[in-house]
Amino acid sequence: MVQVLPINYNNEHYKSNNYMNGNEYQQHPTPPPPLHQQQMPIPMPVPMINHLMPPHPPPPTFFHHPPPPPPPQAMYPPDQAAVAAAAAAAAAAGQYMDYGTAGGYHPNMSFIPQGGYYSDITVYVPTLQKHYPLNTSILSRSPVLHQRIMEEQSNTLELDLYVLPETFHTIIGHLSRPLTPQEIMFIATEKPQMAIELLEASEELGLDPLLDAFMLALNQNLTNQKTAMTYIDAMEPYQPLEGEEPRRWVGTLEESIVLFMAKSLSTQLEAFSTLVKVSGNVVIGQVNACGYMPFRTPPMRGMMDLARTYAALPQHLMIRCLEHPALPVQDAIQRSYFAKKVLSIVESNNTFHQRKGEPHFMAVMRFEKGLDTIAIVRQTNMKKGCWDPKLYEQYNVV
C-alpha cells in the first residue's frame, strides 16, 4: 500500500485522514490495465489483377495465314467525283485543268492496287541520266507537259531540266501536292540553291504561281551581303549566252539583287554620307553639280568595303550597280570617283591572278536631260590619226 502525502504551502508532509468511517483513508493502487485485445483489421478494397481474364493460351504450333486484304477503294472520294470527272473531261478535250481553283482538291498521284505506283509514261532526264515512271494525269497539271503529252502521244517523254535530283523530285511532288507557303519559305531560307533551281523548273514547266511564290520568298530573304552572293553564284549556270535573251526569272531576280547592292548594302556599310555635302558651285554645261571634293569630304569607313564587294561581282552586275540611280552618291563627280576605286581593284585582281584577255573598263561622265551620271565603257587603245579640217564647218570671219 502506498500512502499519498499531500504537500502544504510550507512544504510539510502530513497524512490525510478520512473521518467518514472512523478510519484513515487508504488509497488503493491504480488497477492494472485490461488485457490487450487484438484489433480487428479494417477492410480495404484490394485491386485484383487479371482476376477475370482467362489463362494465356499456349503458343501456336503452326503458322496462320494473314487475313485477306480489304477490297480496293475508289481512287476519288465520293464527294469529289464531280471534280475528277471534270478533270478527265478537260484532259480529253486537250485543256489544262487548274486544280488550284477546283475547291483546293488535289487527287493522289496514283492508285496503288498491288503496292506499287500506277505509271503510264516514262520520263527521261538527260542531265540526271535517269528514267522516272510517272503518271500522265499528274504531269498534265503542267501546261507545258500537258501540251507535249497531247501532241506526242507516246509513253516516253524527254524532259531537259538542268536541276539536281532533289529539285526534280520536289517539282514533281508539287504537281501531286502543291507546296505550302511554309515549305516555300523554308526552302528559300535554308536551301537557296534549290530554290533558284525551282525557279528554273517552274519557268520551264509553265508553273507561274510557283515561280511568283519563290520569287517573293527569295526577295524577303535578301537582307545581307552573304545571301546576295549566294544567289549570284547559284544563278551563274543560267546566265544567257551572247546573243540570247535572259530568262524571265533571271532578269527579275538580278534587278532585286542590283537594287539591294546599290541601295540597302551601301546603307548597311555606311559607304556614303547622306548628311555632309560640300558644294563647290560647279556648273558643267547646263548641269549645276554639287561639286564633290574628295579632299574636303570626310571619307566613310564603308566606302572601300563596298568597292571591294562591287569588284567581286560579275562584270554585268558591277556595271549595273555603279550606274544604278539608287546609289546614294552626292553627284556624278563622287560616282566617278567611286567607280575608279572599284575599277582599280578589278585591275589589280586580274594582274594578281594573271587573267589575260580580260576587258579593261573606264568611267566617263555623262550628262543627259539635265542629269549627271557616269557610264562604264570598255577602254580602247588610242590610235594615231590626223586632223581633217573638212570634217568641221568653216566660218568666215568678216
C-alpha positions as CSV (number, residue, x, y, z in Angstrom):
1,M,0.0,0.0,0.0
2,V,1.3,3.4,-0.9
3,Q,0.4,6.4,1.1
4,V,0.0,9.7,-0.6
5,L,1.2,12.6,1.4
6,P,-0.1,16.0,0.4
7,I,2.2,19.0,0.4
8,N,1.2,22.2,2.1
9,Y,2.5,25.7,1.4
10,N,5.3,25.1,4.0
11,N,6.5,22.1,2.2
12,E,5.5,19.9,5.2
13,H,4.2,16.4,4.8
14,Y,1.2,15.2,6.6
15,K,-1.2,12.3,6.5
16,S,-4.6,12.8,5.1
17,N,-7.3,11.4,7.5
18,N,-10.6,10.2,6.4
19,Y,-13.2,10.6,9.2
20,M,-16.2,9.3,7.3
21,N,-15.8,5.7,8.6
22,G,-13.6,6.5,11.5
23,N,-10.6,5.0,9.8
24,E,-7.9,6.6,7.9
25,Y,-8.4,6.9,4.2
26,Q,-6.3,4.4,2.3
27,Q,-5.7,5.0,-1.5
28,H,-5.5,1.8,-3.5
29,P,-3.1,1.5,-6.3
30,T,-4.3,2.1,-9.8
31,P,-5.8,-1.0,-11.2
32,P,-3.9,-2.7,-13.9
33,P,-4.9,-2.0,-17.4
34,P,-7.2,-4.5,-19.1
35,L,-5.8,-7.3,-21.0
36,H,-4.6,-6.3,-24.6
37,Q,-7.3,-7.1,-27.0
38,Q,-6.4,-8.0,-30.6
39,Q,-7.6,-5.3,-33.0
40,M,-9.7,-6.4,-36.0
41,P,-8.2,-5.4,-39.4
42,I,-10.0,-2.6,-41.3
43,P,-11.4,-3.9,-44.5
44,M,-10.0,-2.1,-47.6
45,P,-10.6,-2.7,-51.3
46,V,-7.7,-4.5,-52.9
47,P,-7.4,-4.4,-56.7
48,M,-7.4,-7.8,-58.3
49,I,-5.3,-8.1,-61.4
50,N,-6.4,-10.3,-64.2
51,H,-8.9,-12.0,-61.9
52,L,-11.4,-12.3,-64.7
53,M,-9.1,-12.9,-67.6
54,P,-8.7,-16.4,-68.9
55,P,-5.3,-18.0,-68.8
56,H,-2.8,-17.4,-71.5
57,P,-3.3,-19.7,-74.5
58,P,-0.5,-21.9,-75.5
59,P,1.8,-20.7,-78.2
60,P,0.7,-21.7,-81.7
61,T,2.4,-24.6,-83.2
62,F,1.5,-23.8,-86.8
63,F,1.6,-20.7,-89.0
64,H,-1.7,-18.8,-89.5
65,H,-2.2,-17.0,-92.8
66,P,-2.9,-13.3,-92.6
67,P,-6.5,-12.1,-93.1
68,P,-7.4,-11.2,-96.7
69,P,-6.9,-7.6,-97.7
70,P,-9.9,-5.2,-97.8
71,P,-11.5,-4.6,-101.1
72,P,-9.9,-1.7,-103.1
73,Q,-11.4,1.7,-102.5
74,A,-12.2,4.2,-105.2
75,M,-9.5,6.5,-106.5
76,Y,-11.5,9.6,-105.7
77,P,-13.7,10.3,-102.8
78,P,-17.5,10.2,-103.5
79,D,-18.0,13.9,-102.7
80,Q,-15.4,14.9,-105.2
81,A,-16.3,12.7,-108.0
82,A,-17.5,15.7,-110.0
83,V,-14.1,17.3,-109.8
84,A,-12.5,14.1,-111.0
85,A,-14.9,13.9,-113.9
86,A,-14.2,17.5,-114.8
87,A,-10.5,16.8,-114.8
88,A,-10.9,13.8,-117.0
89,A,-13.1,15.7,-119.4
90,A,-10.6,18.6,-119.6
91,A,-7.8,16.2,-120.3
92,A,-9.8,14.5,-123.1
93,A,-10.6,17.9,-124.6
94,G,-6.9,19.0,-124.5
95,Q,-7.4,21.6,-121.9
96,Y,-5.3,22.3,-118.7
97,M,-7.2,21.6,-115.5
98,D,-6.3,24.1,-112.8
99,Y,-6.7,22.1,-109.6
100,G,-5.9,25.2,-107.5
101,T,-9.4,26.6,-108.4
102,A,-11.3,23.4,-108.1
103,G,-12.1,23.7,-104.5
104,G,-8.5,23.1,-103.4
105,Y,-8.7,19.4,-104.3
106,H,-5.6,17.6,-105.4
107,P,-6.1,13.9,-106.0
108,N,-3.4,11.4,-105.2
109,M,-0.6,10.8,-107.5
110,S,-1.7,7.3,-108.4
111,F,-3.8,4.3,-107.4
112,I,-1.8,1.6,-105.7
113,P,-3.6,-1.7,-106.1
114,Q,-0.6,-4.0,-105.7
115,G,1.7,-1.9,-103.5
116,G,3.3,0.0,-106.5
117,Y,2.6,3.3,-108.2
118,Y,0.5,3.2,-111.3
119,S,2.5,4.7,-114.1
120,D,1.7,5.0,-117.8
121,I,4.6,7.1,-119.0
122,T,8.4,7.1,-118.6
123,V,10.2,10.5,-118.2
124,Y,13.9,10.6,-119.1
125,V,16.0,13.5,-117.7
126,P,19.3,13.7,-119.7
127,T,21.1,15.9,-117.1
128,L,20.4,13.3,-114.4
129,Q,20.8,10.2,-116.6
130,K,17.7,8.6,-115.1
131,H,14.3,7.3,-116.1
132,Y,11.3,8.0,-113.9
133,P,8.0,6.1,-114.2
134,L,5.2,8.7,-113.7
135,N,1.6,9.3,-114.3
136,T,0.2,11.4,-117.2
137,S,-2.6,12.8,-115.1
138,I,-0.1,14.3,-112.7
139,L,2.2,15.6,-115.4
140,S,-0.7,17.2,-117.2
141,R,-1.1,19.7,-114.4
142,S,1.8,21.5,-116.1
143,P,0.6,23.4,-119.2
144,V,3.8,22.7,-121.0
145,L,3.9,19.0,-120.3
146,H,0.2,18.6,-121.0
147,Q,0.7,20.1,-124.4
148,R,3.6,17.8,-125.1
149,I,1.7,14.7,-124.0
150,M,-1.2,15.6,-126.2
151,E,1.0,16.3,-129.2
152,E,3.5,13.4,-129.0
153,Q,1.1,10.6,-127.9
154,S,3.9,8.5,-126.6
155,N,4.7,6.5,-123.5
156,T,8.1,8.1,-123.2
157,L,9.0,11.8,-122.6
158,E,12.3,13.5,-122.5
159,L,12.5,16.4,-120.1
160,D,15.5,18.7,-120.2
161,L,15.9,20.3,-116.8
162,Y,19.2,21.5,-115.5
163,V,18.5,20.7,-111.8
164,L,19.6,18.3,-109.1
165,P,17.7,15.1,-108.3
166,E,16.2,16.6,-105.1
167,T,14.9,19.6,-107.1
168,F,13.4,17.3,-109.7
169,H,11.6,15.2,-107.0
170,T,10.3,18.4,-105.4
171,I,8.8,19.8,-108.6
172,I,7.2,16.5,-109.5
173,G,5.8,16.3,-105.9
174,H,4.4,19.8,-106.3
175,L,2.4,18.6,-109.2
176,S,0.9,15.9,-107.0
177,R,0.6,18.1,-103.8
178,P,1.3,21.8,-104.1
179,L,3.9,23.2,-101.8
180,T,2.6,25.2,-98.9
181,P,3.8,28.8,-98.2
182,Q,5.7,27.5,-95.1
183,E,7.6,24.9,-97.2
184,I,8.4,27.5,-99.9
185,M,9.8,29.9,-97.2
186,F,11.8,27.1,-95.6
187,I,13.4,26.2,-99.0
188,A,14.2,29.8,-99.8
189,T,15.8,30.3,-96.4
190,E,17.6,27.1,-95.8
191,K,18.2,25.9,-99.4
192,P,18.6,28.9,-101.7
193,Q,20.4,26.8,-104.3
194,M,17.4,24.5,-104.5
195,A,15.0,27.5,-104.6
196,I,16.8,29.0,-107.6
197,E,16.7,25.7,-109.4
198,L,13.0,25.5,-108.7
199,L,12.6,28.9,-110.4
200,E,14.2,27.4,-113.5
201,A,12.0,24.4,-113.3
202,S,8.9,26.5,-112.7
203,E,9.5,28.6,-115.8
204,E,10.3,25.6,-118.0
205,L,7.1,23.8,-116.9
206,G,4.9,26.9,-117.1
207,L,4.1,27.0,-113.3
208,D,3.8,30.7,-112.9
209,P,2.2,30.7,-109.4
210,L,5.0,28.6,-108.0
211,L,7.6,30.9,-109.7
212,D,6.0,34.0,-108.2
213,A,5.8,32.5,-104.8
214,F,9.5,31.5,-104.8
215,M,10.5,34.9,-106.1
216,L,8.6,36.6,-103.3
217,A,10.3,34.4,-100.7
218,L,13.8,35.0,-102.1
219,N,13.2,38.7,-102.1
220,Q,12.1,38.7,-98.5
221,N,15.2,36.7,-97.6
222,L,17.6,39.1,-99.4
223,T,18.8,41.0,-96.4
224,N,22.6,40.7,-96.2
225,Q,25.6,40.5,-98.4
226,K,26.2,36.8,-97.9
227,T,22.7,35.9,-99.2
228,A,23.1,38.1,-102.3
229,M,26.4,36.5,-103.2
230,T,24.8,33.0,-102.7
231,Y,22.1,34.0,-105.2
232,I,24.7,35.3,-107.7
233,D,26.7,32.0,-107.5
234,A,23.6,29.9,-107.9
235,M,22.4,31.9,-110.9
236,E,25.7,31.5,-112.8
237,P,24.7,28.3,-114.8
238,Y,21.6,30.0,-116.0
239,Q,23.2,33.2,-117.4
240,P,22.3,33.7,-121.1
241,L,25.0,33.2,-123.8
242,E,25.9,36.1,-126.1
243,G,23.0,37.0,-128.3
244,E,20.4,35.1,-126.2
245,E,17.7,36.7,-124.2
246,P,17.8,36.1,-120.4
247,R,15.2,34.0,-118.7
248,R,12.4,36.0,-117.1
249,W,13.2,34.9,-113.6
250,V,16.9,35.7,-114.1
251,G,16.2,39.3,-115.1
252,T,13.7,39.8,-112.2
253,L,16.0,38.3,-109.6
254,E,19.0,40.3,-110.9
255,E,17.1,43.5,-110.7
256,S,16.3,42.8,-107.0
257,I,20.0,41.9,-106.3
258,V,21.2,45.1,-108.0
259,L,18.8,47.3,-106.1
260,F,19.9,45.7,-102.8
261,M,23.6,46.1,-103.6
262,A,23.2,49.7,-104.7
263,K,20.8,51.0,-102.0
264,S,20.5,48.7,-99.0
265,L,24.1,47.4,-98.8
266,S,25.6,50.8,-99.2
267,T,23.5,52.0,-96.3
268,Q,24.4,48.9,-94.2
269,L,28.1,49.5,-94.8
270,E,27.8,53.3,-94.4
271,A,29.7,53.9,-97.6
272,F,28.4,57.3,-98.4
273,S,27.4,60.2,-96.2
274,T,23.9,61.5,-96.7
275,L,24.4,64.5,-94.4
276,V,27.7,66.1,-95.2
277,K,27.8,67.6,-98.6
278,V,30.4,70.0,-99.9
279,S,29.2,72.3,-102.7
280,G,31.8,73.9,-105.0
281,N,29.1,75.5,-107.2
282,V,30.4,73.6,-110.2
283,V,28.5,74.1,-113.4
284,I,29.1,71.5,-116.1
285,G,27.3,72.5,-119.2
286,Q,23.7,73.0,-118.2
287,V,24.0,70.9,-115.1
288,N,24.6,72.6,-111.7
289,A,26.7,69.9,-110.0
290,C,27.2,69.9,-106.2
291,G,31.0,69.7,-106.8
292,Y,32.1,66.8,-104.7
293,M,35.7,67.2,-103.5
294,P,37.3,64.1,-102.0
295,F,40.0,66.1,-100.1
296,R,37.3,68.1,-98.3
297,T,34.6,65.5,-97.7
298,P,35.4,63.1,-94.9
299,P,35.7,59.5,-96.3
300,M,33.3,57.0,-94.9
301,R,34.6,53.8,-93.4
302,G,32.5,51.5,-95.6
303,M,33.4,53.0,-99.0
304,M,36.3,50.7,-99.6
305,D,34.3,47.7,-98.3
306,L,31.6,48.4,-100.8
307,A,34.2,48.9,-103.5
308,R,35.7,45.5,-102.8
309,T,32.3,44.0,-102.9
310,Y,31.5,45.5,-106.3
311,A,34.8,44.4,-107.6
312,A,33.9,40.7,-106.8
313,L,30.7,40.9,-108.8
314,P,30.4,39.6,-112.3
315,Q,31.1,42.4,-114.9
316,H,27.5,42.9,-116.0
317,L,26.3,43.2,-112.3
318,M,29.2,45.5,-111.4
319,I,28.4,47.9,-114.2
320,R,24.7,47.9,-113.3
321,C,25.5,48.7,-109.7
322,L,27.8,51.6,-110.5
323,E,25.3,53.1,-112.9
324,H,22.2,52.5,-110.8
325,P,20.4,55.7,-109.8
326,A,19.7,54.4,-106.3
327,L,23.4,54.5,-105.4
328,P,23.4,57.2,-102.7
329,V,26.2,59.4,-104.0
330,Q,26.4,63.1,-103.9
331,D,26.7,63.8,-107.6
332,A,28.4,62.4,-110.8
333,I,31.8,63.6,-109.5
334,Q,31.5,61.3,-106.4
335,R,30.1,58.5,-108.5
336,S,33.0,58.7,-111.0
337,Y,35.5,58.8,-108.0
338,F,33.9,55.7,-106.5
339,A,33.8,53.9,-109.9
340,K,37.5,54.5,-110.4
341,K,38.2,52.9,-107.0
342,V,36.2,49.8,-108.0
343,L,37.9,49.5,-111.4
344,S,41.3,49.9,-109.9
345,I,40.6,46.9,-107.6
346,V,39.4,44.9,-110.5
347,E,42.6,45.6,-112.5
348,S,44.8,44.6,-109.5
349,N,42.9,41.4,-109.1
350,N,43.3,40.5,-112.7
351,T,47.0,41.2,-112.5
352,F,47.4,39.2,-109.3
353,H,45.6,36.2,-110.7
354,Q,47.2,36.5,-114.2
355,R,44.0,36.8,-116.0
356,K,44.9,37.7,-119.5
357,G,42.4,38.8,-122.1
358,E,40.0,40.4,-119.6
359,P,38.5,43.6,-120.9
360,H,39.5,46.9,-119.3
361,F,36.9,49.4,-118.3
362,M,36.8,53.1,-117.6
363,A,34.3,55.5,-116.1
364,V,33.2,58.5,-118.2
365,M,30.8,61.2,-117.1
366,R,27.6,61.6,-118.9
367,F,25.0,64.4,-118.9
368,E,21.6,63.8,-120.3
369,K,18.4,65.9,-119.9
370,G,19.9,67.9,-117.1
371,L,21.0,64.8,-115.1
372,D,24.6,64.0,-114.4
373,T,25.7,60.4,-114.2
374,I,28.5,58.1,-115.4
375,A,28.9,55.3,-118.0
376,I,31.2,52.3,-117.6
377,V,32.6,51.6,-121.1
378,R,35.4,49.4,-122.4
379,Q,38.7,51.1,-122.7
380,T,40.2,51.0,-126.2
381,N,43.7,51.7,-127.3
382,M,44.3,55.1,-128.8
383,K,45.1,55.1,-132.5
384,K,47.3,57.5,-134.3
385,G,45.4,59.8,-136.7
386,C,45.4,63.2,-138.3
387,W,43.1,66.2,-138.2
388,D,40.9,66.7,-141.2
389,P,39.5,70.3,-141.4
390,K,37.0,69.2,-144.0
391,L,35.1,67.4,-141.2
392,Y,34.3,70.7,-139.5
393,E,32.3,73.7,-140.6
394,Q,34.2,76.8,-141.6
395,Y,33.0,80.2,-140.6
396,N,34.2,83.3,-142.5
397,V,35.3,86.0,-140.2
398,V,34.5,89.5,-141.5
